């Protein structure tokens, strides 16, 4: 299994508002940048899209270290929130519906396909790949 690093970030102007995501795949010396956006979305949706698009771009199952500044994304997986939402029929602990179910379902497909480890880093703290992902994400809603 190939080892790949995936760096992701999402951004939104307003919440909801125009948003974008950026992802960078790193495998050995090769790097690939991915980005996109939506005219009306939320920051959390863009954070999820960055991870999904990055994982979907991999042509074969890989061992992936996914680095994100999104607590929503990282904690949902690492703290088993996602697992519990699925078990409870997409309901949160308080009984309210989980948000962004469509995207979580897409992410779950990729988590089955790849061996993914999540790592949270503080955003806007000078991490070169995180800063590049942020620029990719912001460029998406400033270009529309």
C-alpha positions in Angstrom: 0.0 0.0 0.0 1.4 3.4 -1.0 1.8 6.0 1.7 0.3 9.4 0.9 0.0 12.6 2.9 -3.1 14.7 2.3 -3.4 18.3 3.6 -6.8 19.9 3.5 -8.6 23.2 4.3 -12.0 24.7 3.7 -12.9 28.4 3.8 -16.1 30.4 3.6 -17.0 34.1 3.3 -20.0 34.2 5.6 -21.4 31.0 7.0 -23.3 30.3 4.9 -21.8 32.1 1.9 -19.5 31.5 -1.0 -16.9 28.9 0.0 -14.0 26.9 -1.3 -11.7 24.0 -0.4 -8.1 23.1 -1.1 -6.3 19.8 -0.9 -2.7 18.8 -1.5 -1.7 15.2 -2.0 2.0 14.4 -1.4 3.5 11.1 -2.4 7.3 11.0 -2.4 8.4 14.0 -4.4 5.1 14.3 -6.3 2.5 16.8 -5.3 -1.0 17.4 -6.6 -3.2 20.4 -5.8 -7.0 20.1 -5.9 -9.6 22.8 -5.3 -13.2 23.8 -5.9 -16.0 25.8 -4.4 -19.7 26.4 -4.1 -21.6 29.7 -4.3 -23.6 29.0 -1.1 -22.1 26.7 1.5 -20.7 26.5 5.0 -17.1 26.3 6.3 -17.7 22.7 7.6 -19.0 21.5 4.3 -15.9 22.9 2.6 -13.6 21.2 5.2 -15.4 17.9 4.4 -15.2 18.4 0.7 -11.4 19.0 0.8 -11.0 15.6 2.5 -13.4 13.8 0.3 -12.0 15.2 -3.0 -8.4 14.4 -1.9 -9.3 10.8 -1.0 -11.4 10.3 -4.1 -8.5 11.4 -6.3 -6.4 8.5 -5.2 -6.5 5.8 -7.9 -5.8 2.9 -5.5 -6.3 2.1 -1.8 -3.5 4.0 0.1 -2.2 4.5 3.6 -3.1 8.2 4.1 -2.0 10.7 6.8 -4.7 13.4 6.5 -3.8 16.7 8.1 -6.5 19.3 8.7 -7.1 22.3 10.9 -10.8 21.3 11.2 -11.7 20.1 14.6 -15.2 19.2 13.1 -13.6 16.8 10.6 -10.8 15.3 12.8 -12.8 15.0 16.0 -15.8 13.5 14.2 -13.6 10.6 13.2 -11.1 10.4 16.0 -13.7 10.8 18.8 -16.1 8.4 17.1 -18.9 11.0 16.7 -19.3 9.8 13.1 -19.6 6.2 14.1 -22.2 7.1 16.7 -24.2 9.2 14.3 -24.4 6.3 11.9 -25.3 3.9 14.8 -28.1 6.3 15.9 -29.5 6.7 12.4 -27.7 10.0 11.8 -28.8 11.6 15.0 -26.4 13.4 17.4 -26.2 12.6 21.1 -28.9 15.2 21.9 -31.3 13.6 19.4 -31.0 16.3 16.8 -30.2 15.4 13.2 -26.5 15.2 12.3 -25.5 17.9 9.7 -23.9 17.3 6.3 -25.0 13.6 6.2 -24.5 13.6 2.4 -20.8 14.5 2.8 -20.2 12.2 5.8 -21.6 9.3 3.7 -19.2 10.1 0.9 -16.3 10.3 3.4 -17.3 6.9 4.9 -16.9 5.3 1.5 -13.3 6.6 1.3 -12.5 5.6 4.9 -13.5 2.1 4.0 -11.2 2.2 0.9 -8.2 3.8 2.5 -6.3 3.3 5.7 -6.6 6.9 7.0 -5.0 8.5 10.0 -6.2 12.0 11.0 -4.0 14.7 12.4 -5.2 18.0 13.6 -3.0 21.1 13.3 -3.7 24.7 14.3 -4.8 26.7 11.3 -3.1 29.9 10.2 0.0 29.0 12.3 2.5 29.0 9.5 2.3 25.3 8.4 3.4 25.5 4.7 0.9 23.0 3.3 -2.0 24.3 5.5 -1.3 27.9 4.3 -1.2 26.7 0.7 -4.5 24.8 1.1 -6.0 27.9 2.6 -4.9 30.0 -0.4 -6.4 27.4 -2.8 -9.7 27.5 -0.8 -10.0 31.3 -0.6 -9.1 31.7 -4.3 -12.2 29.6 -5.2 -14.7 32.0 -3.8 -12.8 35.1 -4.8 -12.6 34.0 -8.4 -16.3 33.3 -8.8 
